[in-house]
Amino acid sequence: MIKISFFDNQIQEFISGITPLAIWKKHLSTHFKKPVAALFNDQPIELDFHLKENGNLEILTESDPKSLEVLNHSTAHLMAQAVARLYPGALFTVGPAIKEGFYYDIDFQNHTISEKGFLAIEKVMHQISLENHPITREEVSFEQAQKLFACNPYKKVLLEKFRNQTISIYRQGEFFDLCRGGHVTKTSLIKHFKLLKISGAYFQGDAKNKTLTRIYGTSFFKKQALADHLQLLEERKERDHKKLNKELDLFMFHKEVGLGLPFWLPKGATVRRIVERYIVDKELSYDYHHVYTPIMANTELYRISGHLDHYDSNMFPIMTLENGEKLVLRPMNCPHHMMIYKKTPHSYKELPLRIAELGMMHRFEKSGAVSGLQRVREMTLNDAHIFACPDQIKEEMKKIINLILEVYRDFNIKNYELRLSYRDPNDTEKYFNDDQMWHHAEKILKETIQELSLPFKEAIGEAAFYGPKLDVQVFTALGNEETLSTVQLDFLLPQKFDLTFIGEDNKHHRPVVIHRAVVSTMERFLAHLVEETKGVFPLWLAPVQVLLIPVSAPLHLEFSQKIKEMLQLQNFRVEINSKDTTLGYKIREAQKLKIPYQVVIGDNEMINNLITFRKYGSHQQTTIKVDEFVSLLKDQVLQKK
């Protein structure tokens, strides 16, 4: 007998081998209509899966968001079956469900495929759906699985991970695949889907392996839900910072310079400079000390810190000099800040010591991962390290969180959640092996958040190699989840660098290091700002705040120049469009550039010392005195609008 807990925490005993469908029919049919799958101990399973151990069962219906993961996983198999019919020699690797959809990595061998081929694949997918094949699970031995996939070298590699385990195979019609599950029960449940895009992907993410074709798609239970999602995807495309940059001209890349190495063009550099000045001033008000440190270091520094052992795959190749010295571009700033702390002895009276830097770093992102400003190989991080006495940790953590929330208010960041990231205790390769240190650090971090009465989630296996962390996960207008701020508790680096302070007892003690970044890298933060605002920056952030448009350059340019100089003396960013084009064209161009205020200067304005302006996105014109306009701008900037 096995014990199963389900709806309202009921616990009942069942014969081993019972299925979720049988439990639903007897106990849950009045609570859950039209089940499509189930979760057992939080893992998706089929309704006809045979339960053989104690656990918690959750029935999934079409209306449950969790059921979409199961549906998309099954749609990946449906697509693979369609591809197999159209391209008999295609070799399949992995096809998981992902957020908002699925993908499958396929080796088409001698065939090439583009998005133009999607209609043909979708047509066959609909045909297979109508064929209504049952989707069934089989458990086979390693040897049996090897025979089934004898012609697929990719599956044979994947099978090696399960040499000593029972292996599950899923079948639907003539198609079968290596898979853990779960799935819907039949292909006829898969009706409303769309293939979205194609990209390249290395097998197992290794650049040494062959480039495969990755086909992305999405699937829903309802036709309208699919239509709504496709409309949302179109809206997101309009917000993509890479697309908006074609109009805004904030940054650029050039293949002759290198992949993932951004140029900050004048307007983008202006926004970056505003953000940098803002964050430095904010940190200075919190008693941080700003520094500059080298962008490279001797490899010995990273051997001490542990980066060479735990982070070397993300570092650029080592440069060996003629004298034998080995240098490497830094992937992180923390070892440099450790050296600043070590420069002089410290007393407990000096702590906490807060060292901050807008630190340039270099990370070897794989070419397939590089994307716009969000994933680059050279970046500047809003970084800081706090050296504190152990009894100061909680208070310092609270100050950091307050700083983060202040910054979020100023940048109008509202949609986020706190995530406590812990180590995976079973992963001794990724994480420093000291159970006592980890338990202590994770306990302090959790207690601090609880004392602030802030909601949070927990994530196993997301910690840094040297300690647990608090991540602020921001949900973007594009539907993505990204880590914007992070706070990491570190008991390890103080040991590795032998950092000490003199305590009240006149003895040496070990400080704790708190790593923190508030707005991530300048690159990622600009991408975030562009996509959240759709390129319509608030006045205080806009690279050009006011565009002056003289109706007639010969008549009104001189007065426009005087207005420009006056506004610049008030620290506003102003340009004049004196091109020999029509007034309407100049206004349309200003709208395209999303400039907050477009000011038209004509006879009336020049004679009466007035300003006639139109705000971005509005057709309404307003005429006011020049000093009133200045007051309006100042008030908006002060309020961060």
GUTI-504516 format. One line per 8 residues: their letters; for each residue z, x, y of C-alpha. Coordinates in Angstrom, 1 decimal, always signed. Last residue first. Example, Ala and Ser with C-alpha at 12.3 -4.5 7.8 and 13.67 -1.06 7.14 Angstrom:
BEGIN
SA) +7.1,+13.7,-1.1  +7.8,+12.3,-4.5
end
This chain:
BEGIN
KKQLVQDK) -14.2,+8.9,+61.9  -11.6,+11.7,+61.7  -9.3,+9.9,+64.1  -9.5,+12.8,+66.6  -13.2,+13.0,+66.2  -13.6,+9.3,+66.9  -11.4,+9.4,+70.0  -13.2,+12.5,+71.4
LLSVFEDV) -16.5,+10.8,+71.0  -15.5,+7.6,+72.8  -13.8,+9.7,+75.5  -17.1,+11.6,+76.1  -19.0,+8.3,+76.2  -16.6,+7.0,+78.8  -17.1,+10.1,+80.9  -20.9,+9.6,+80.8
KITTQQHS) -20.7,+6.0,+81.9  -21.8,+3.4,+79.5  -25.1,+1.9,+78.1  -25.1,+0.5,+74.6  -28.2,+0.0,+72.4  -28.0,-2.1,+69.2  -30.4,-1.2,+66.4  -27.7,+0.2,+64.3
GYKRFTIL) -27.8,+2.6,+61.3  -26.9,+5.7,+63.3  -25.3,+4.7,+66.6  -27.5,+4.0,+69.6  -26.8,+5.4,+73.0  -27.5,+4.8,+76.7  -25.5,+7.3,+78.8  -25.1,+6.9,+82.5
NNIMENDG) -25.1,+9.1,+85.6  -26.7,+6.4,+87.8  -30.0,+8.1,+88.7  -30.4,+10.0,+85.4  -29.4,+7.1,+83.1  -31.6,+4.6,+84.9  -34.6,+7.0,+85.0  -34.4,+7.8,+81.3
IVVQYPIK) -32.2,+9.6,+78.8  -31.9,+8.1,+75.3  -28.8,+9.1,+73.3  -28.9,+9.1,+69.5  -25.4,+9.2,+68.1  -24.4,+9.8,+64.5  -27.4,+11.9,+63.4  -28.7,+10.6,+60.0
LKQAERIK) -31.6,+13.1,+60.0  -34.0,+10.1,+59.2  -32.4,+8.1,+62.0  -33.0,+11.0,+64.4  -36.7,+11.1,+63.3  -37.0,+7.4,+63.8  -35.6,+7.8,+67.3  -38.0,+10.6,+68.1
YGLTTDKS) -41.0,+8.6,+66.7  -40.0,+5.6,+68.9  -39.8,+7.7,+72.0  -43.4,+9.0,+71.4  -44.1,+12.7,+70.8  -44.3,+15.8,+73.0  -41.1,+17.3,+71.6  -38.0,+17.4,+73.9
NIEVRFNQ) -35.5,+16.5,+71.2  -32.3,+17.8,+72.6  -29.3,+19.0,+70.4  -25.6,+18.6,+70.6  -22.6,+19.7,+68.7  -19.5,+18.7,+70.7  -17.0,+21.3,+71.8  -16.1,+19.7,+75.1
LQLMEKIK) -18.1,+22.5,+76.9  -20.9,+21.5,+74.5  -20.8,+18.0,+75.9  -21.3,+19.3,+79.5  -24.0,+21.6,+78.5  -25.9,+18.8,+76.7  -25.5,+16.5,+79.6  -26.9,+19.1,+82.0
QSFELHLP) -29.9,+19.7,+79.6  -30.6,+16.0,+79.5  -30.7,+16.0,+83.3  -33.2,+18.8,+83.3  -35.3,+17.2,+80.5  -35.7,+13.8,+82.3  -38.8,+14.0,+84.4  -41.0,+16.6,+82.7
ASVPILLV) -39.7,+15.7,+79.2  -40.2,+12.0,+79.6  -38.0,+9.6,+77.7  -35.5,+12.4,+77.2  -33.9,+12.1,+73.7  -30.4,+13.7,+73.4  -29.1,+14.0,+69.9  -25.4,+13.8,+69.4
QVPALWLP) -23.2,+14.9,+66.5  -25.4,+17.5,+64.9  -23.8,+19.1,+61.9  -21.8,+15.9,+61.3  -18.2,+16.5,+60.2  -16.2,+15.0,+63.1  -18.7,+12.2,+63.5  -18.5,+11.0,+59.9
FVGKTEEV) -21.3,+12.3,+57.8  -24.1,+9.9,+56.8  -25.6,+12.0,+54.0  -25.1,+9.3,+51.5  -21.4,+9.5,+52.5  -20.1,+10.0,+49.0  -23.1,+12.0,+47.9  -23.2,+14.4,+50.9
LHALFREM) -19.4,+14.8,+50.8  -19.4,+15.6,+47.1  -22.2,+18.1,+47.4  -20.4,+19.7,+50.3  -17.2,+19.9,+48.1  -19.0,+21.5,+45.2  -20.4,+24.3,+47.3  -17.2,+24.9,+49.4
TSVVARHI) -15.4,+25.2,+46.1  -12.5,+22.9,+45.1  -11.0,+20.9,+48.0  -7.3,+21.6,+47.3  -7.1,+24.6,+45.1  -3.8,+25.7,+43.5  -2.3,+28.4,+41.4  +1.5,+28.4,+41.2
VVPRHHKN) +3.0,+31.7,+40.2  +6.6,+31.9,+38.9  +8.7,+34.8,+39.9  +10.4,+37.2,+37.4  +13.9,+38.5,+38.3  +15.2,+42.0,+39.3  +18.9,+42.2,+40.0  +20.8,+42.1,+43.3
DEGIFTLD) +22.7,+39.0,+42.1  +21.1,+36.9,+44.9  +17.8,+37.8,+43.3  +15.4,+40.8,+43.9  +11.9,+39.8,+43.1  +9.5,+40.8,+40.3  +5.9,+40.9,+39.2  +5.2,+42.8,+36.0
FKQPLLFD) +1.4,+42.2,+36.2  +1.3,+40.7,+32.7  +4.6,+39.0,+33.1  +3.8,+37.4,+36.5  +0.5,+36.4,+34.9  +2.1,+34.4,+32.1  +4.5,+32.0,+33.8  +1.7,+30.1,+35.5
LQVTSLTE) +1.7,+26.5,+36.7  -1.7,+25.3,+37.8  -2.5,+22.8,+40.6  -6.1,+21.5,+40.8  -8.1,+19.6,+43.3  -11.7,+18.3,+43.0  -12.1,+17.8,+39.3  -15.1,+15.6,+38.8
ENGLATFV) -15.7,+12.2,+37.3  -19.2,+10.9,+37.8  -20.3,+7.4,+38.7  -22.7,+8.6,+41.4  -20.3,+7.3,+44.1  -17.8,+9.7,+42.7  -14.6,+9.3,+40.7  -12.2,+12.1,+41.7
QVDLKPGY) -10.0,+13.7,+39.0  -7.0,+15.5,+40.5  -6.0,+18.1,+38.0  -2.4,+19.1,+37.4  -2.1,+22.2,+35.3  -0.7,+23.7,+32.2  -0.5,+27.5,+31.7  -2.2,+30.8,+31.0
FAAEGIAE) -5.4,+29.7,+29.2  -5.9,+26.9,+31.7  -5.1,+23.5,+30.4  -7.7,+20.9,+29.2  -6.7,+20.9,+25.5  -4.6,+17.7,+25.6  -5.1,+15.4,+28.5  -2.3,+13.3,+30.1
KFPLSLEQ) -2.8,+10.5,+32.6  -0.9,+10.0,+35.9  +0.7,+7.4,+38.2  +2.8,+8.9,+41.0  +6.5,+8.1,+41.3  +7.1,+11.5,+43.0  +9.9,+12.2,+40.5  +7.4,+11.5,+37.7
ITEKLIKE) +4.9,+14.0,+39.0  +7.6,+16.7,+39.1  +9.0,+15.8,+35.7  +5.5,+16.2,+34.1  +5.0,+19.7,+35.6  +8.5,+20.9,+34.7  +8.0,+19.7,+31.0  +4.6,+21.3,+30.7
AHHWMQDD) +6.0,+24.7,+32.0  +9.0,+24.6,+29.6  +6.9,+23.6,+26.5  +4.3,+26.2,+27.3  +6.7,+29.1,+27.8  +8.6,+28.2,+24.6  +5.4,+28.0,+22.6  +4.1,+31.4,+23.6
NFYKETDN) +0.5,+32.1,+22.4  -1.8,+32.3,+25.4  -4.4,+29.7,+24.9  -8.1,+29.8,+23.9  -7.7,+31.6,+20.6  -4.4,+29.9,+19.6  -6.0,+26.5,+19.6  -3.6,+24.4,+17.5
PDRYSLRL) -1.2,+23.9,+20.4  -4.0,+22.3,+22.5  -2.9,+23.1,+26.0  -1.9,+20.5,+28.5  -3.7,+19.0,+31.4  -1.8,+16.4,+33.5  -4.3,+14.2,+35.2  -3.9,+12.5,+38.6
EYNKINFD) -6.4,+9.8,+39.5  -9.0,+9.4,+42.2  -10.9,+6.8,+44.3  -9.7,+7.2,+47.8  -11.2,+10.2,+49.4  -11.5,+9.4,+53.2  -11.8,+13.1,+54.2  -8.7,+12.9,+56.3
RYVELILN) -6.8,+10.8,+53.7  -7.8,+13.3,+50.9  -6.5,+16.2,+53.0  -3.1,+14.5,+53.4  -3.0,+13.7,+49.7  -3.7,+17.4,+48.8  -1.0,+18.6,+51.2  +1.5,+16.1,+49.7
IIKKMEEK) +0.7,+17.4,+46.3  +1.2,+21.0,+47.3  +4.5,+20.1,+48.9  +5.7,+18.3,+45.8  +4.7,+21.3,+43.7  +6.8,+23.6,+46.0  +9.9,+21.4,+45.5  +9.4,+21.3,+41.8
IQDPCAFI) +8.9,+25.0,+41.4  +11.7,+26.3,+43.7  +14.3,+26.8,+40.9  +11.9,+29.2,+39.2  +11.7,+31.4,+42.3  +8.2,+31.2,+43.8  +5.0,+33.1,+44.3  +2.4,+30.6,+45.5
HADNLTME) -1.3,+31.3,+44.9  -4.1,+29.9,+47.0  -7.8,+29.1,+46.7  -10.4,+27.2,+48.6  -13.1,+28.6,+46.4  -16.3,+30.2,+47.5  -19.1,+30.0,+45.0  -21.8,+32.2,+43.3
RVRQLGSV) -23.2,+31.1,+40.0  -23.7,+27.4,+40.9  -22.8,+24.1,+39.4  -22.2,+21.3,+41.9  -24.5,+22.8,+44.6  -27.7,+21.9,+42.8  -27.3,+22.0,+39.1  -26.7,+25.1,+36.9
AGSKEFRH) -25.8,+23.9,+33.4  -29.1,+24.7,+31.7  -29.1,+28.2,+33.1  -25.7,+29.0,+31.6  -23.1,+29.6,+34.3  -22.1,+33.2,+34.7  -19.4,+32.9,+37.3  -19.2,+34.7,+40.6
MMGLEAIR) -16.4,+34.3,+43.1  -16.0,+34.2,+46.9  -12.5,+33.5,+48.0  -11.5,+31.3,+50.9  -8.1,+32.7,+50.6  -4.4,+31.7,+50.5  -1.2,+33.6,+49.8  +2.0,+31.5,+49.8
LPLEKYSH) +5.3,+33.3,+49.4  +8.1,+31.1,+48.2  +10.1,+33.2,+48.5  +11.1,+35.7,+51.2  +14.9,+35.1,+50.6  +14.5,+35.8,+46.9  +13.7,+39.4,+47.9  +10.3,+41.1,+47.5
PTKKYIMM) +9.2,+44.7,+47.0  +5.9,+45.6,+48.5  +2.3,+45.9,+47.3  +2.9,+43.9,+44.1  +2.3,+40.6,+46.0  -1.1,+41.8,+47.2  -1.9,+42.9,+43.7  -1.2,+39.5,+42.3
HHPCNMPR) -3.5,+38.1,+44.9  -6.4,+40.2,+43.5  -5.6,+39.0,+40.0  -5.8,+35.3,+41.2  -9.2,+35.4,+42.8  -11.3,+34.3,+39.8  -14.7,+35.1,+38.3  -14.7,+38.5,+40.0
LVLKEGNE) -17.9,+40.6,+39.9  -17.3,+43.4,+37.5  -16.6,+47.2,+37.9  -16.4,+49.9,+35.3  -15.7,+53.5,+36.5  -17.5,+56.1,+34.4  -18.1,+58.4,+37.3  -21.8,+57.4,+37.4
LTMIPFMN) -20.8,+53.7,+37.7  -20.7,+51.1,+34.9  -21.4,+47.6,+36.0  -20.0,+44.9,+33.7  -22.1,+41.9,+32.9  -21.3,+38.6,+34.8  -18.3,+36.7,+33.7  -18.1,+33.3,+32.0
SDYHDLHG) -18.3,+34.7,+28.5  -15.5,+37.1,+29.4  -13.0,+34.3,+30.1  -10.3,+34.6,+27.4  -10.1,+38.3,+26.5  -11.6,+39.8,+29.6  -9.7,+37.3,+31.7  -6.3,+38.5,+30.3
SIRYLETN) -4.8,+39.5,+33.6  -4.3,+43.1,+32.5  -7.8,+43.4,+31.1  -9.1,+41.7,+34.3  -7.6,+44.4,+36.5  -8.8,+47.1,+34.1  -12.3,+45.8,+34.6  -12.2,+47.4,+38.1
AMIPTYVH) -12.8,+44.8,+40.8  -15.4,+42.7,+42.6  -15.4,+40.2,+45.4  -12.9,+42.2,+47.4  -10.0,+40.4,+49.1  -9.6,+38.5,+52.4  -6.2,+37.0,+53.3  -4.7,+33.8,+54.7
HYDYSLEK) -0.9,+33.4,+54.7  +0.3,+29.9,+54.0  +3.1,+28.3,+56.0  +2.1,+24.7,+55.6  +0.6,+24.5,+59.1  -1.4,+27.6,+58.1  -2.8,+25.5,+55.2  -4.0,+22.8,+57.5
DVIYREVI) -5.6,+25.3,+59.8  -7.3,+27.0,+56.9  -8.5,+23.7,+55.5  -10.0,+22.5,+58.8  -11.6,+25.8,+59.7  -13.2,+25.9,+56.2  -14.4,+22.3,+56.4  -15.9,+22.8,+59.9
RRVTAGKP) -17.6,+26.0,+58.8  -19.1,+24.3,+55.7  -20.5,+21.5,+57.9  -22.1,+24.1,+60.2  -23.4,+26.2,+57.3  -25.1,+23.1,+56.0  -26.8,+22.5,+59.3  -27.8,+26.2,+59.7
LWFPLGLG) -28.9,+26.7,+56.1  -26.5,+27.8,+53.4  -28.5,+29.7,+50.8  -27.4,+29.0,+47.3  -27.4,+31.4,+44.3  -27.6,+29.2,+41.1  -30.8,+30.8,+39.8  -31.8,+33.9,+41.6
VEKHFMFL) -33.2,+35.4,+44.8  -36.9,+35.2,+43.8  -36.3,+31.7,+42.4  -35.2,+30.5,+45.9  -32.4,+28.0,+46.6  -31.8,+25.9,+49.7  -29.1,+24.3,+51.7  -28.4,+21.7,+54.4
DLEKNLKK) -31.9,+20.5,+55.2  -30.9,+16.9,+55.7  -34.1,+15.3,+54.6  -34.8,+17.3,+51.4  -31.0,+17.6,+51.1  -30.8,+13.9,+50.3  -32.6,+14.5,+47.0  -30.3,+17.4,+45.9
HDREKREE) -27.2,+15.5,+47.1  -28.0,+12.6,+44.8  -27.2,+9.4,+46.8  -30.6,+7.8,+46.4  -30.6,+8.6,+42.7  -27.3,+6.7,+42.5  -28.9,+3.5,+43.7  -31.5,+3.8,+41.0
LLQLHDAL) -28.8,+4.4,+38.4  -27.0,+1.3,+39.7  -30.2,-0.8,+39.2  -30.4,+0.5,+35.6  -26.8,-0.5,+35.1  -27.3,-4.0,+36.4  -30.4,-4.5,+34.2  -28.5,-3.3,+31.1
AQKKFFST) -25.6,-5.6,+31.9  -28.1,-8.5,+32.4  -29.6,-7.9,+28.9  -26.2,-8.0,+27.2  -24.9,-5.8,+24.4  -25.7,-2.6,+26.3  -27.5,+0.6,+25.6  -28.3,+3.9,+27.5
GYIRTLTK) -30.7,+6.7,+26.9  -31.1,+10.5,+27.1  -33.6,+12.5,+25.1  -32.8,+16.2,+24.6  -35.7,+18.4,+23.5  -34.5,+21.6,+21.8  -34.6,+25.1,+23.1  -34.3,+27.5,+20.1
NKADGQFY) -31.1,+29.6,+19.8  -30.1,+32.7,+21.7  -29.1,+30.6,+24.7  -26.3,+29.1,+22.6  -25.3,+25.5,+23.5  -25.1,+24.5,+19.9  -28.9,+24.3,+19.8  -30.1,+25.0,+23.3
AGSIKLLK) -30.9,+22.0,+25.5  -34.0,+21.0,+27.4  -34.2,+17.8,+29.3  -35.7,+14.3,+29.0  -34.9,+11.1,+30.8  -33.9,+7.5,+30.6  -34.6,+5.7,+27.4  -33.5,+2.0,+27.8
FHKILSTK) -31.5,-0.3,+25.6  -30.9,-4.0,+25.1  -31.2,-5.1,+21.5  -28.9,-3.2,+19.1  -27.0,-5.9,+17.2  -30.1,-6.3,+15.0  -29.6,-2.7,+13.7  -26.6,-3.7,+11.6
TVHGGRCL) -22.8,-3.1,+11.3  -22.1,-1.4,+14.6  -21.2,+2.3,+14.2  -18.3,+4.6,+14.0  -19.1,+7.2,+12.8  -18.5,+10.8,+11.5  -22.3,+11.5,+11.2  -24.9,+13.3,+9.1
DFFEGQRY) -27.9,+11.0,+9.3  -30.0,+8.7,+7.2  -33.2,+6.8,+7.9  -35.2,+4.8,+5.3  -33.4,+1.6,+6.2  -30.2,+2.3,+8.0  -28.0,+5.0,+6.4  -24.9,+6.9,+7.6
ISITQNRF) -23.6,+10.0,+5.9  -20.0,+11.1,+5.7  -18.8,+14.5,+4.4  -15.6,+15.0,+2.5  -14.3,+18.4,+3.5  -14.3,+22.0,+2.2  -17.8,+22.9,+3.5  -17.4,+20.8,+6.6
KELLVKKY) -18.1,+23.3,+9.3  -21.0,+24.7,+7.2  -22.7,+21.3,+7.4  -23.7,+22.0,+11.0  -25.8,+25.0,+10.0  -27.4,+22.9,+7.3  -28.1,+20.1,+9.8  -30.0,+22.6,+11.9
PNCAFLKQ) -32.0,+24.0,+9.0  -33.4,+20.5,+8.2  -35.5,+20.5,+5.0  -32.5,+20.7,+2.6  -30.7,+17.9,+4.5  -30.1,+15.6,+1.5  -29.6,+18.6,-0.9  -27.0,+20.2,+1.4
AQEFSVEE) -25.2,+16.9,+1.7  -24.9,+16.6,-2.1  -23.4,+20.1,-2.3  -20.9,+19.4,+0.5  -19.8,+16.3,-1.3  -20.8,+12.8,-0.3  -19.2,+9.8,+1.5  -21.5,+7.0,+2.3
RTIPHNEL) -21.5,+4.7,+5.4  -23.8,+1.7,+5.9  -25.8,+0.4,+8.8  -27.5,-2.8,+7.5  -31.2,-3.0,+8.6  -32.1,-6.0,+10.8  -35.9,-5.4,+10.8  -35.8,-6.8,+14.4
SIQHMVKE) -33.8,-3.8,+15.5  -36.3,-1.5,+13.8  -39.1,-3.2,+15.8  -37.2,-2.8,+19.0  -36.8,+0.9,+18.3  -40.6,+1.1,+17.5  -41.4,-0.2,+21.0  -38.8,+2.0,+22.6
IALFGKES) -40.5,+5.1,+21.1  -43.9,+4.0,+22.4  -42.5,+3.2,+25.8  -40.7,+6.6,+26.0  -43.8,+8.7,+25.5  -44.5,+9.0,+29.2  -41.1,+10.6,+29.5  -42.6,+13.6,+27.9
ITHNQFDI) -43.1,+14.9,+24.4  -44.6,+18.0,+22.9  -45.4,+18.3,+19.2  -45.5,+21.4,+17.0  -41.8,+21.4,+16.3  -40.3,+18.2,+17.8  -36.8,+19.8,+17.5  -34.5,+17.0,+18.6
DYYFGEKI) -31.3,+16.8,+20.6  -30.2,+13.1,+20.8  -28.5,+11.5,+23.8  -26.2,+8.6,+24.5  -25.1,+6.2,+27.2  -22.7,+5.5,+30.0  -20.3,+8.4,+29.2  -21.6,+10.0,+26.1
APGVTFLA) -22.5,+8.8,+22.6  -23.5,+11.6,+20.3  -26.9,+12.6,+18.8  -26.8,+16.0,+17.1  -29.6,+18.0,+15.4  -32.7,+16.2,+14.3  -35.9,+17.8,+13.1  -39.2,+16.1,+13.9
GPYLRAVA) -42.0,+16.5,+11.2  -42.6,+12.7,+10.9  -43.2,+12.2,+14.6  -43.7,+8.4,+15.2  -41.5,+7.3,+12.3  -38.9,+10.0,+12.8  -38.8,+9.2,+16.5  -38.0,+5.5,+15.7
QAMLHATS) -35.2,+6.6,+13.3  -33.8,+9.0,+16.0  -33.9,+6.1,+18.5  -31.9,+3.9,+16.2  -29.5,+6.7,+15.5  -28.8,+7.2,+19.2  -28.5,+3.4,+19.5  -25.7,+3.5,+17.0
HNLVELSK) -23.8,+6.0,+19.2  -24.5,+3.8,+22.2  -23.1,+0.7,+20.4  -19.9,+2.6,+19.4  -19.3,+3.9,+22.9  -20.1,+0.5,+24.3  -17.3,-1.0,+22.2  -14.7,+0.8,+24.3
PDSETLIE) -15.7,-1.4,+27.3  -14.5,-4.5,+25.3  -16.6,-7.5,+26.0  -18.8,-7.0,+22.9  -15.6,-7.1,+20.7  -13.5,-4.3,+19.5  -10.6,-4.8,+17.0  -7.7,-2.3,+17.4
LNGNEKLH) -6.0,-0.9,+14.3  -3.0,+1.4,+14.4  -2.2,+3.6,+11.4  -1.1,+4.1,+7.8  -3.7,+5.4,+5.4  -6.6,+4.3,+3.2  -8.7,+2.0,+5.5  -12.1,+1.2,+4.1
FDLEIPQD) -14.7,+0.9,+6.9  -16.4,-2.5,+6.8  -15.8,-3.2,+10.5  -17.0,+0.3,+11.4  -14.8,+3.0,+12.9  -14.1,+4.4,+16.3  -11.1,+6.7,+16.5  -8.0,+5.7,+18.5
NFLAAVPK) -5.8,+5.6,+15.5  -8.3,+3.2,+14.0  -10.6,+1.7,+16.5  -12.9,-1.2,+15.5  -16.4,-2.5,+15.6  -18.6,-5.5,+16.6  -16.0,-8.4,+16.6  -17.4,-11.8,+17.5
KFHTSLHK) -14.3,-13.5,+18.9  -10.9,-11.8,+19.1  -7.7,-13.7,+19.3  -8.3,-16.6,+16.9  -10.0,-14.3,+14.4  -7.0,-11.9,+14.3  -5.0,-12.4,+11.2  -7.1,-13.3,+8.1
KWIALPTI) -10.6,-12.7,+9.3  -9.7,-9.7,+11.4  -7.8,-8.0,+8.5  -10.9,-8.5,+6.3  -13.2,-7.1,+9.0  -10.9,-4.1,+9.6  -11.4,-3.3,+5.9  -8.9,-3.0,+3.0
GSIFEQIQ) -9.1,+0.2,+1.0  -5.4,+0.6,+0.4  -3.8,-2.8,-0.2  -2.1,-4.1,+3.0  +1.3,-3.9,+4.6  +1.9,-5.4,+8.0  +3.0,-4.2,+11.4  +2.5,-6.4,+14.4
NDFFSIKI) +2.4,-4.5,+17.7  +1.0,-7.5,+19.7  -2.3,-7.1,+17.9  -2.4,-4.3,+15.3  -0.1,-2.1,+13.2  -1.3,-1.2,+9.6  +1.0,-0.1,+6.8  -0.6,+1.0,+3.6
M) +0.0,+0.0,+0.0
end
